Amino acid sequence: MDSTTIIAVASIVTAGLATAIGCMIPAVGEGKSVSSALNSIAQQPDAAPTITRTLFVGLAMIESIAIYCFVVSMILIFANPFWNYIIGK
């Protein structure tokens, strides 16, 4: 196996792992956040607007982690900086 094949395989495997972990952990976090928010709203219905606003901010932050993992995996596949180094040799 030549070096370009090794870099290609490592990039694809790493991108797959980044996407898999980047999808699983934020999904679990979002589920727990929504569950906790619904429990809180059920216990204190008067605080629903505040809880909902805080929930949406938290969900946006969690979702940004998933998007960050997606961007990193796309960079590894389509704009890998090691390709230019290996091709330049």
N, CA, C and O atoms as a printed pandas DataFrame, in Angstrom:
     atom_number atom_name residue_name chain_id  residue_number  x_coord  y_coord  z_coord
0              1         N          MET        A               1    0.840   -1.176    0.000
1              2        CA          MET        A               1    0.000    0.000    0.000
2              3         C          MET        A               1    0.886    1.240    0.000
3              4         O          MET        A               1    1.821    1.343    0.794
4              5         N          ASP        A               2    0.588    2.174   -0.889
5              6        CA          ASP        A               2    1.389    3.394   -0.929
6              7         C          ASP        A               2    0.858    4.407    0.082
7              8         O          ASP        A               2   -0.176    4.197    0.717
8              9         N          SER        A               3    1.600    5.521    0.213
9             10        CA          SER        A               3    1.256    6.490    1.263
10            11         C          SER        A               3   -0.065    7.201    0.990
11            12         O          SER        A               3   -0.773    7.550    1.934
12            13         N          THR        A               4   -0.415    7.422   -0.269
13            14        CA          THR        A               4   -1.689    8.101   -0.554
14            15         C          THR        A               4   -2.876    7.227   -0.170
15            16         O          THR        A               4   -3.897    7.735    0.294
16            17         N          THR        A               5   -2.750    5.942   -0.356
17            18        CA          THR        A               5   -3.831    5.034    0.035
18            19         C          THR        A               5   -3.987    4.996    1.548
19            20         O          THR        A               5   -5.104    4.972    2.066
20            21         N          ILE        A               6   -2.862    4.990    2.253
21            22        CA          ILE        A               6   -2.930    4.992    3.717
22            23         C          ILE        A               6   -3.581    6.264    4.219
23            24         O          ILE        A               6   -4.402    6.218    5.136
24            25         N          ILE        A               7   -3.227    7.406    3.630
25            26        CA          ILE        A               7   -3.826    8.673    4.056
26            27         C          ILE        A               7   -5.310    8.697    3.717
27            28         O          ILE        A               7   -6.115    9.197    4.502
28            29         N          ALA        A               8   -5.680    8.166    2.564
29            30        CA          ALA        A               8   -7.088    8.134    2.184
30            31         C          ALA        A               8   -7.890    7.266    3.143
31            32         O          ALA        A               8   -8.970    7.663    3.581
32            33         N          VAL        A               9   -7.377    6.096    3.470
33            34        CA          VAL        A               9   -8.090    5.200    4.385
34            35         C          VAL        A               9   -8.181    5.821    5.774
35            36         O          VAL        A               9   -9.234    5.762    6.409
36            37         N          ALA        A              10   -7.089    6.416    6.253
37            38        CA          ALA        A              10   -7.113    7.053    7.578
38            39         C          ALA        A              10   -8.087    8.221    7.605
39            40         O          ALA        A              10   -8.785    8.423    8.599
40            41         N          SER        A              11   -8.140    8.989    6.525
41            42        CA          SER        A              11   -9.061   10.128    6.471
42            43         C          SER        A              11  -10.510    9.671    6.479
43            44         O          SER        A              11  -11.342   10.247    7.180
44            45         N          ILE        A              12  -10.809    8.657    5.715
45            46        CA          ILE        A              12  -12.195    8.179    5.636
46            47         C          ILE        A              12  -12.629    7.553    6.956
47            48         O          ILE        A              12  -13.747    7.784    7.418
48            49         N          VAL        A              13  -11.748    6.760    7.564
49            50        CA          VAL        A              13  -12.102    6.135    8.845
50            51         C          VAL        A              13  -12.275    7.197    9.928
51            52         O          VAL        A              13  -13.211    7.126   10.725
52            53         N          THR        A              14  -11.380    8.175    9.958
53            54        CA          THR        A              14  -11.488    9.242   10.950
54            55         C          THR        A              14  -12.737   10.079   10.728
55            56         O          THR        A              14  -13.400   10.464   11.691
56            57         N          ALA        A              15  -13.067   10.366    9.478
57            58        CA          ALA        A              15  -14.288   11.122    9.189
58            59         C          ALA        A              15  -15.528   10.333    9.611
59            60         O          ALA        A              15  -16.490   10.907   10.121
60            61         N          GLY        A              16  -15.502    9.043    9.401
61            62        CA          GLY        A              16  -16.631    8.218    9.827
62            63         C          GLY        A              16  -16.785    8.197   11.337
63            64         O          GLY        A              16  -17.898    8.288   11.855
64            65         N          LEU        A              17  -15.671    8.076   12.039
65            66        CA          LEU        A              17  -15.734    8.094   13.505
66            67         C          LEU        A              17  -16.194    9.454   14.027
67            68         O          LEU        A              17  -16.987    9.533   14.965
68            69         N          ALA        A              18  -15.686   10.524   13.410
69            70        CA          ALA        A              18  -16.097   11.868   13.844
70            71         C          ALA        A              18  -17.589   12.080   13.615
71            72         O          ALA        A              18  -18.271   12.667   14.455
72            73         N          THR        A              19  -18.089   11.608   12.492
73            74        CA          THR        A              19  -19.514   11.754   12.218
74            75         C          THR        A              19  -20.340   10.894   13.170
75            76         O          THR        A              19  -21.367   11.344   13.678
76            77         N          ALA        A              20  -19.902    9.669   13.412
77            78        CA          ALA        A              20  -20.660    8.772   14.283
78            79         C          ALA        A              20  -20.715    9.298   15.716
79            80         O          ALA        A              20  -21.786    9.361   16.319
80            81         N          ILE        A              21  -19.571    9.670   16.247
81            82        CA          ILE        A              21  -19.539   10.181   17.620
82            83         C          ILE        A              21  -20.206   11.549   17.696
83            84         O          ILE        A              21  -20.893   11.870   18.666
84            85         N          GLY        A              22  -19.989   12.350   16.646
85            86        CA          GLY        A              22  -20.596   13.678   16.618
86            87         C          GLY        A              22  -22.098   13.657   16.459
87            88         O          GLY        A              22  -22.750   14.665   16.732
88            89         N          CYS        A              23  -22.663   12.567   16.036
89            90        CA          CYS        A              23  -24.121   12.446   15.949
90            91         C          CYS        A              23  -24.699   11.810   17.210
91            92         O          CYS        A              23  -25.766   12.209   17.678
92            93         N          MET        A              24  -24.002   10.834   17.754
93            94        CA          MET        A              24  -24.554   10.103   18.896
94            95         C          MET        A              24  -24.590   10.939   20.168
95            96         O          MET        A              24  -25.624   11.017   20.831
96            97         N          ILE        A              25  -23.486   11.554   20.508
97            98        CA          ILE        A              25  -23.413   12.248   21.799
98            99         C          ILE        A              25  -24.313   13.486   21.838
99           100         O          ILE        A              25  -25.010   13.674   22.835
100          101         N          PRO        A              26  -24.339   14.343   20.803
101          102        CA          PRO        A              26  -25.302   15.449   20.852
102          103         C          PRO        A              26  -26.753   14.976   20.855
103          104         O          PRO        A              26  -27.601   15.623   21.469
104          105         N          ALA        A              27  -27.059   13.872   20.190
105          106        CA          ALA        A              27  -28.435   13.365   20.205
106          107         C          ALA        A              27  -28.845   12.944   21.613
107          108         O          ALA        A              27  -29.963   13.221   22.047
108          109         N          VAL        A              28  -27.948   12.279   22.318
109          110        CA          VAL        A              28  -28.236   11.891   23.703
110          111         C          VAL        A              28  -28.391   13.136   24.579
111          112         O          VAL        A              28  -29.283   13.200   25.424
112          113         N          GLY        A              29  -27.526   14.115   24.372
113          114        CA          GLY        A              29  -27.609   15.351   25.154
114          115         C          GLY        A              29  -28.902   16.108   24.891
115          116         O          GLY        A              29  -29.517   16.633   25.820
116          117         N          GLU        A              30  -29.316   16.167   23.629
117          118        CA          GLU        A              30  -30.573   16.844   23.309
118          119         C          GLU        A              30  -31.759   16.107   23.921
119          120         O          GLU        A              30  -32.691   16.737   24.421
120          121         N          GLY        A              31  -31.731   14.797   23.886
121          122        CA          GLY        A              31  -32.819   14.020   24.485
122          123         C          GLY        A              31  -32.920   14.246   25.979
123          124         O          GLY        A              31  -34.014   14.414   26.517
124          125         N          LYS        A              32  -31.773   14.250   26.652
125          126        CA          LYS        A              32  -31.789   14.486   28.097
126          127         C          LYS        A              32  -32.234   15.908   28.415
127          128         O          LYS        A              32  -32.938   16.130   29.400
128          129         N          SER        A              33  -31.832   16.871   27.593
129          130        CA          SER        A              33  -32.220   18.262   27.825
130          131         C          SER        A              33  -33.718   18.443   27.689
131          132         O          SER        A              33  -34.350   19.080   28.532
132          133         N          VAL        A              34  -34.286   17.889   26.638
133          134        CA          VAL        A              34  -35.727   18.016   26.424
134          135         C          VAL        A              34  -36.489   17.294   27.526
135          136         O          VAL        A              34  -37.503   17.794   28.014
136          137         N          SER        A              35  -36.009   16.127   27.916
137          138        CA          SER        A              35  -36.654   15.385   28.997
138          139         C          SER        A              35  -36.648   16.179   30.302
139          140         O          SER        A              35  -37.665   16.268   30.990
140          141         N          SER        A              36  -35.501   16.747   30.631
141          142        CA          SER        A              36  -35.407   17.539   31.862
142          143         C          SER        A              36  -36.281   18.782   31.783
143          144         O          SER        A              36  -36.916   19.158   32.769
144          145         N          ALA        A              37  -36.319   19.420   30.624
145          146        CA          ALA        A              37  -37.148   20.618   30.472
146          147         C          ALA        A              37  -38.627   20.277   30.598
147          148         O          ALA        A              37  -39.380   21.024   31.222
148          149         N          LEU        A              38  -39.047   19.177   30.022
149          150        CA          LEU        A              38  -40.457   18.790   30.133
150          151         C          LEU        A              38  -40.823   18.443   31.572
151          152         O          LEU        A              38  -41.911   18.783   32.038
152          153         N          ASN        A              39  -39.916   17.766   32.277
153          154        CA          ASN        A              39  -40.164   17.483   33.691
154          155         C          ASN        A              39  -40.263   18.776   34.501
155          156         O          ASN        A              39  -41.119   18.901   35.376
156          157         N          SER        A              40  -39.388   19.735   34.206
157          158        CA          SER        A              40  -39.409   21.005   34.923
158          159         C          SER        A              40  -40.680   21.785   34.631
159          160         O          SER        A              40  -41.264   22.381   35.536
160          161         N          ILE        A              41  -41.111   21.787   33.377
161          162        CA          ILE        A              41  -42.346   22.493   33.018
162          163         C          ILE        A              41  -43.551   21.814   33.662
163          164         O          ILE        A              41  -44.498   22.490   34.063
164          165         N          ALA        A              42  -43.527   20.488   33.765
165          166        CA          ALA        A              42  -44.630   19.783   34.412
166          167         C          ALA        A              42  -44.709   20.106   35.900
167          168         O          ALA        A              42  -45.798   20.162   36.471
168          169         N          GLN        A              43  -43.544   20.321   36.531
169          170        CA          GLN        A              43  -43.543   20.639   37.960
170          171         C          GLN        A              43  -43.843   22.098   38.234
171          172         O          GLN        A              43  -44.482   22.428   39.233
172          173         N          GLN        A              44  -43.378   22.991   37.335
173          174        CA          GLN        A              44  -43.601   24.429   37.534
174          175         C          GLN        A              44  -44.111   25.040   36.231
175          176         O          GLN        A              44  -43.315   25.583   35.465
176          177         N          PRO        A              45  -45.391   24.969   35.962
177          178        CA          PRO        A              45  -45.920   25.503   34.698
178          179         C          PRO        A              45  -45.755   27.014   34.565
179          180         O          PRO        A              45  -45.710   27.530   33.448
180          181         N          ASP        A              46  -45.664   27.728   35.682
181          182        CA          ASP        A              46  -45.492   29.181   35.601
182          183         C          ASP        A              46  -44.127   29.572   35.032
183          184         O          ASP        A              46  -43.994   30.654   34.461
184          185         N          ALA        A              47  -43.129   28.731   35.173
185          186        CA          ALA        A              47  -41.784   29.034   34.691
186          187         C          ALA        A              47  -41.548   28.509   33.273
187          188         O          ALA        A              47  -40.404   28.450   32.821
188          189         N          ALA        A              48  -42.598   28.135   32.579
189          190        CA          ALA        A              48  -42.443   27.545   31.242
190          191         C          ALA        A              48  -41.734   28.459   30.253
191          192         O          ALA        A              48  -40.867   27.973   29.526
192          193         N          PRO        A              49  -42.047   29.762   30.177
193          194        CA          PRO        A              49  -41.320   30.594   29.192
194          195         C          PRO        A              49  -39.818   30.658   29.457
195          196         O          PRO        A              49  -39.019   30.601   28.522
196          197         N          THR        A              50  -39.438   30.776   30.709
197          198        CA          THR        A              50  -38.009   30.833   31.037
198          199         C          THR        A              50  -37.329   29.503   30.742
199          200         O          THR        A              50  -36.230   29.479   30.187
200          201         N          ILE        A              51  -37.961   28.416   31.103
201          202        CA          ILE        A              51  -37.378   27.092   30.848
202          203         C          ILE        A              51  -37.273   26.839   29.351
203          204         O          ILE        A              51  -36.276   26.292   28.879
204          205         N          THR        A              52  -38.290   27.233   28.610
205          206        CA          THR        A              52  -38.273   27.018   27.159
206          207         C          THR        A              52  -37.168   27.832   26.505
207          208         O          THR        A              52  -36.465   27.332   25.627
208          209         N          ARG        A              53  -37.009   29.078   26.922
209          210        CA          ARG        A              53  -35.944   29.907   26.345
210          211         C          ARG        A              53  -34.573   29.320   26.647
211          212         O          ARG        A              53  -33.720   29.252   25.763
212          213         N          THR        A              54  -34.358   28.900   27.870
213          214        CA          THR        A              54  -33.080   28.295   28.244
214          215         C          THR        A              54  -32.857   26.978   27.500
215          216         O          THR        A              54  -31.734   26.661   27.107
216          217         N          LEU        A              55  -33.934   26.218   27.313
217          218        CA          LEU        A              55  -33.826   24.959   26.567
218          219         C          LEU        A              55  -33.383   25.209   25.132
219          220         O          LEU        A              55  -32.525   24.495   24.613
220          221         N          PHE        A              56  -33.966   26.225   24.484
221          222        CA          PHE        A              56  -33.603   26.487   23.091
222          223         C          PHE        A              56  -32.156   26.949   22.956
223          224         O          PHE        A              56  -31.475   26.580   21.999
224          225         N          VAL        A              57  -31.689   27.740   23.889
225          226        CA          VAL        A              57  -30.279   28.163   23.859
226          227         C          VAL        A              57  -29.367   26.948   24.034
227          228         O          VAL        A              57  -28.362   26.809   23.337
228          229         N          GLY        A              58  -29.729   26.077   24.967
229          230        CA          GLY        A              58  -28.931   24.868   25.186
230          231         C          GLY        A              58  -28.956   23.930   23.999
231          232         O          GLY        A              58  -27.934   23.340   23.649
232          233         N          LEU        A              59  -30.126   23.785   23.371
233          234        CA          LEU        A              59  -30.209   22.926   22.189
234          235         C          LEU        A              59  -29.378   23.490   21.041
235          236         O          LEU        A              59  -28.763   22.734   20.289
236          237         N          ALA        A              60  -29.358   24.811   20.904
237          238        CA          ALA        A              60  -28.536   25.415   19.846
238          239         C          ALA        A              60  -27.058   25.158   20.094
239          240         O          ALA        A              60  -26.308   24.893   19.155
240          241         N          MET        A              61  -26.637   25.234   21.342
241          242        CA          MET        A              61  -25.230   24.977   21.653
242          243         C          MET        A              61  -24.880   23.509   21.403
243          244         O          MET        A              61  -23.811   23.206   20.873
244          245         N          ILE        A              62  -25.771   22.611   21.780
245          246        CA          ILE        A              62  -25.524   21.183   21.547
246          247         C          ILE        A              62  -25.478   20.895   20.049
247          248         O          ILE        A              62  -24.638   20.123   19.587
248          249         N          GLU        A              63  -26.374   21.509   19.300
249          250        CA          GLU        A              63  -26.412   21.287   17.855
250          251         C          GLU        A              63  -25.164   21.840   17.174
251          252         O          GLU        A              63  -24.717   21.306   16.159
252          253         N          SER        A              64  -24.607   22.907   17.733
253          254        CA          SER        A              64  -23.381   23.448   17.142
254          255         C          SER        A              64  -22.229   22.457   17.270
255          256         O          SER        A              64  -21.347   22.428   16.412
256          257         N          ILE        A              65  -22.222   21.656   18.310
257          258        CA          ILE        A              65  -21.187   20.623   18.450
258          259         C          ILE        A              65  -21.323   19.591   17.327
259          260         O          ILE        A              65  -20.327   19.160   16.746
260          261         N          ALA        A              66  -22.553   19.203   17.031
261          262        CA          ALA        A              66  -22.771   18.240   15.951
262          263         C          ALA        A              66  -22.354   18.820   14.609
263          264         O          ALA        A              66  -21.758   18.126   13.786
264          265         N          ILE        A              67  -22.663   20.087   14.390
265          266        CA          ILE        A              67  -22.275   20.724   13.128
266          267         C          ILE        A              67  -20.753   20.840   13.041
267          268         O          ILE        A              67  -20.180   20.671   11.965
268          269         N          TYR        A              68  -20.106   21.123   14.147
269          270        CA          TYR        A              68  -18.646   21.203   14.163
270          271         C          TYR        A              68  -18.035   19.845   13.780
271          272         O          TYR        A              68  -17.087   19.800   12.995
272          273         N          CYS        A              69  -18.557   18.758   14.315
273          274        CA          CYS        A              69  -18.054   17.428   13.954
274          275         C          CYS        A              69  -18.294   17.142   12.473
275          276         O          CYS        A              69  -17.450   16.534   11.816
276          277         N          PHE        A              70  -19.435   17.575   11.947
277          278        CA          PHE        A              70  -19.719   17.381   10.523
278          279         C          PHE        A              70  -18.711   18.149    9.665
279          280         O          PHE        A              70  -18.209   17.624    8.671
280          281         N          VAL        A              71  -18.420   19.385   10.051
281          282        CA          VAL        A              71  -17.472   20.195    9.281
282          283         C          VAL        A              71  -16.078   19.570    9.317
283          284         O          VAL        A              71  -15.385   19.538    8.300
284          285         N          VAL        A              72  -15.673   19.079   10.474
285          286        CA          VAL        A              72  -14.353   18.441   10.578
286          287         C          VAL        A              72  -14.287   17.194    9.691
287          288         O          VAL        A              72  -13.273   16.954    9.035
288          289         N          SER        A              73  -15.353   16.410    9.669
289          290        CA          SER        A              73  -15.338   15.215    8.825
290          291         C          SER        A              73  -15.324   15.586    7.347
291          292         O          SER        A              73  -14.677   14.904    6.552
292          293         N          MET        A              74  -16.026   16.655    6.959
293          294        CA          MET        A              74  -15.991   17.079    5.556
294          295         C          MET        A              74  -14.616   17.609    5.170
295          296         O          MET        A              74  -14.161   17.397    4.046
296          297         N          ILE        A              75  -13.951   18.299    6.097
297          298        CA          ILE        A              75  -12.593   18.774    5.823
298          299         C          ILE        A              75  -11.658   17.585    5.647
299          300         O          ILE        A              75  -10.791   17.608    4.773
300          301         N          LEU        A              76  -11.820   16.555    6.457
301          302        CA          LEU        A              76  -10.951   15.379    6.341
302          303         C          LEU        A              76  -11.153   14.669    5.008
303          304         O          LEU        A              76  -10.211   14.102    4.454
304          305         N          ILE        A              77  -12.363   14.697    4.499
305          306        CA          ILE        A              77  -12.626   13.983    3.243
306          307         C          ILE        A              77  -12.258   14.837    2.032
307          308         O          ILE        A              77  -11.583   14.357    1.120
308          309         N          PHE        A              78  -12.696   16.099    2.014
309          310        CA          PHE        A              78  -12.571   16.888    0.787
310          311         C          PHE        A              78  -11.433   17.903    0.783
311          312         O          PHE        A              78  -11.007   18.317   -0.295
312          313         N          ALA        A              79  -10.929   18.317    1.924
313          314        CA          ALA        A              79   -9.874   19.330    1.949
314          315         C          ALA        A              79   -8.792   18.934    2.936
315          316         O          ALA        A              79   -8.358   19.743    3.756
316          317         N          ASN        A              80   -8.366   17.704    2.853
317          318        CA          ASN        A              80   -7.362   17.198    3.781
318          319         C          ASN        A              80   -6.023   17.884    3.512
319          320         O          ASN        A              80   -5.536   17.845    2.382
320          321         N          PRO        A              81   -5.418   18.510    4.521
321          322        CA          PRO        A              81   -4.154   19.206    4.282
322          323         C          PRO        A              81   -2.987   18.259    4.004
323          324         O          PRO        A              81   -1.967   18.686    3.463
324          325         N          PHE        A              82   -3.115   17.013    4.357
325          326        CA          PHE        A              82   -2.029   16.062    4.101
326          327         C          PHE        A              82   -1.946   15.669    2.629
327          328         O          PHE        A              82   -0.891   15.224    2.176
328          329         N          TRP        A              83   -3.025   15.823    1.880
329          330        CA          TRP        A              83   -2.992   15.484    0.452
330          331         C          TRP        A              83   -1.985   16.344   -0.290
331          332         O          TRP        A              83   -1.181   15.834   -1.070
332          333         N          ASN        A              84   -2.028   17.652   -0.046
333          334        CA          ASN        A              84   -1.108   18.544   -0.750
334          335         C          ASN        A              84    0.342   18.230   -0.382
335          336         O          ASN        A              84    1.235   18.320   -1.224
336          337         N          TYR        A              85    0.568   17.866    0.864
337          338        CA          TYR        A              85    1.923   17.529    1.285
338          339         C          TYR        A              85    2.420   16.263    0.578
339          340         O          TYR        A              85    3.556   16.218    0.106
340          341         N          ILE        A              86    1.577   15.253    0.509
341          342        CA          ILE        A              86    1.989   13.992   -0.119
342          343         C          ILE        A              86    2.105   14.144   -1.630
343          344         O          ILE        A              86    3.029   13.609   -2.241
344          345         N          ILE        A              87    1.177   14.868   -2.228
345          346        CA          ILE        A              87    1.229   15.054   -3.682
346          347         C          ILE        A              87    2.435   15.906   -4.065
347          348         O          ILE        A              87    3.029   15.700   -5.123
348          349         N          GLY        A              88    2.803   16.868   -3.205
349          350        CA          GLY        A              88    3.952   17.732   -3.488
350          351         C          GLY        A              88    5.288   17.025   -3.427
351          352         O          GLY        A              88    6.275   17.513   -3.977
352          353         N          LYS        A              89    5.333   15.865   -2.755
353          354        CA          LYS        A              89    6.603   15.121   -2.654
354          355         C          LYS        A              89    6.972   14.465   -3.945
355          356         O          LYS        A              89    8.008   13.804   -4.027
